[in-house]
Amino acid sequence: GGALIGVEALLRWNNGKLGRVAPGDFIPLAEDSGLIVPIGEWILRNACEYCKTWERAGLPPVPVSVNISAPQFRRSNLLQLVGTVLSDCQLDARWLTLEITESSVMMDREKSLQSLADLKALGVKLSIDDFGTGYSSMAYLQQLEVHKLKVDMAFVRDMTTNAGNASIVKAVIALG
């Protein structure tokens, strides 16, 4: 019991004047300013470097999940970036999971399917984040070859007290 089965890289901002700034406050600003792409690259690289550092320290390999923003997912160089970071860090691709929001995938379905297939061929794991908040059709979902569906917190938070939310979570689990 108590074994570590994976970690997720999450960006937090503790500002000297403002204190802790919630991701919901600074992530949209980073997206609007275009800074989210270099921030995302920095997070990806650091997460992979930490994962490899732990491995070199003799710890068992730990899968690491990294969120990919919509602007980063839409960029044509994401596949190259991920491949370069994995190569630079000498990290086996199977230890990296990329989390992409359902709404990001739905923006351009055909391009998204190709991007997901290319990333999967690289050997990384794929996860659809915030699942249940987009407008996915069942036919489209059937085409998604991903490893995980992460149900949106809006459904999970009250699932023990809200029968409707519990039903949605059970349905998503069955769908997965």
C-alpha positions in Angstrom: 0.0 0.0 0.0 1.0 3.6 -0.4 3.0 3.1 -3.6 3.4 6.1 -5.9 1.7 5.3 -9.2 2.1 8.6 -11.0 2.4 12.3 -10.8 0.9 15.3 -12.6 2.8 18.5 -13.3 0.7 21.5 -12.2 1.7 25.1 -12.5 1.2 27.3 -9.4 2.1 30.9 -8.9 3.0 32.4 -5.5 3.5 36.1 -6.0 5.3 38.2 -3.4 2.6 40.9 -3.4 -0.5 39.1 -4.5 0.1 35.8 -2.6 -1.2 32.6 -4.2 -2.7 33.4 -7.6 -5.2 30.8 -8.7 -4.6 29.0 -12.0 -8.0 30.1 -13.1 -6.8 33.7 -12.8 -3.4 33.5 -14.5 -3.8 30.7 -17.1 -6.3 32.7 -19.2 -3.9 35.7 -19.1 -1.1 33.5 -20.3 -3.3 32.2 -23.1 -4.4 35.6 -24.2 -0.9 37.0 -24.2 0.6 34.0 -26.1 2.9 33.2 -23.1 1.1 29.8 -22.6 3.1 28.2 -25.3 6.6 28.9 -23.9 5.2 28.2 -20.4 3.9 24.9 -21.6 7.2 24.0 -23.2 9.0 24.9 -19.9 6.6 22.7 -17.9 7.0 19.7 -20.3 10.8 19.9 -20.2 10.9 20.3 -16.4 8.4 17.5 -15.8 10.4 15.1 -18.0 13.7 16.2 -16.4 12.4 15.5 -12.9 11.1 12.1 -14.0 14.5 11.2 -15.4 16.3 12.6 -12.3 14.2 10.3 -10.0 15.0 7.4 -12.3 18.7 8.2 -12.1 18.5 8.4 -8.3 17.4 4.8 -8.3 13.7 5.3 -7.8 11.3 3.1 -9.8 10.1 5.0 -13.0 7.1 7.2 -12.2 4.6 8.1 -15.0 4.3 11.9 -15.2 1.2 13.7 -16.7 1.5 17.1 -18.3 -1.4 19.3 -19.4 -1.2 20.6 -23.0 -3.0 23.9 -23.6 -5.3 24.4 -26.6 -2.8 26.8 -28.3 0.0 24.4 -27.7 -2.0 21.4 -29.0 -2.9 23.4 -32.2 0.7 24.2 -33.0 2.2 22.2 -35.7 5.4 21.6 -33.8 4.0 19.8 -30.8 5.0 16.3 -32.0 8.6 17.6 -32.7 8.7 19.4 -29.3 7.7 16.3 -27.4 10.1 14.1 -29.3 13.0 16.6 -28.7 12.2 16.9 -25.0 12.1 13.1 -24.6 15.3 12.7 -26.5 17.1 15.5 -24.6 16.0 14.1 -21.2 16.7 10.5 -22.3 13.2 9.6 -21.0 11.3 6.7 -22.4 8.1 8.0 -23.9 5.9 5.5 -22.0 6.5 7.5 -18.8 4.9 10.6 -20.2 1.1 11.2 -20.4 -0.1 14.3 -22.3 -3.4 15.6 -21.0 -5.5 17.5 -23.6 -8.9 19.0 -22.9 -11.9 17.7 -24.7 -12.7 21.2 -26.0 -9.2 21.4 -27.5 -9.7 18.2 -29.3 -13.1 19.3 -30.6 -11.8 22.5 -32.2 -10.5 20.8 -35.3 -11.6 17.2 -35.2 -9.6 15.9 -38.2 -6.4 17.6 -37.3 -6.9 16.6 -33.7 -7.3 12.9 -34.6 -4.1 13.0 -36.7 -2.2 14.8 -33.9 -3.3 12.3 -31.3 -2.4 9.4 -33.6 1.1 10.9 -34.2 1.7 11.5 -30.5 0.5 8.0 -29.7 2.9 6.6 -32.3 5.7 8.4 -30.5 4.9 6.2 -27.5 3.4 8.7 -25.1 0.2 8.1 -23.3 -2.8 10.3 -24.0 -5.5 11.5 -21.7 -8.6 13.6 -22.5 -9.0 16.1 -19.6 -12.2 17.8 -18.5 -14.2 15.1 -20.2 -17.9 15.8 -20.3 -17.6 19.6 -20.8 -17.3 19.5 -24.6 -19.7 18.6 -27.3 -18.3 15.3 -28.4 -20.5 13.0 -30.4 -20.5 9.3 -29.6 -19.3 8.6 -33.2 -16.3 10.9 -32.8 -15.5 9.6 -29.3 -15.3 6.1 -30.8 -12.4 7.3 -33.1 -10.4 8.7 -30.2 -7.6 6.4 -29.4 -6.6 7.6 -26.0 -5.5 5.9 -22.8 -7.6 7.8 -20.3 -10.7 9.9 -19.9 -10.6 12.3 -16.9 -14.1 13.2 -16.0 -14.6 16.9 -15.4 -14.6 18.0 -11.7 -18.1 19.4 -12.0 -19.4 15.8 -12.2 -17.0 14.2 -9.8 -17.2 16.7 -7.0 -20.8 15.9 -5.9 -21.1 12.3 -7.3 -21.6 10.8 -3.8 -24.5 13.2 -3.1 -25.9 13.9 -6.5 -27.5 11.0 -8.3 -27.4 12.7 -11.7 -23.6 13.3 -11.4 -23.1 9.7 -10.2 -25.0 8.4 -13.3 -22.8 10.6 -15.6 -19.6 9.3 -14.0 -20.8 5.7 -14.2 -21.7 6.2 -17.9 -18.3 7.7 -18.7 -16.6 4.8 -17.0 -18.6 2.4 -19.0 -17.9 4.4 -22.2 -14.2 4.3 -21.5 
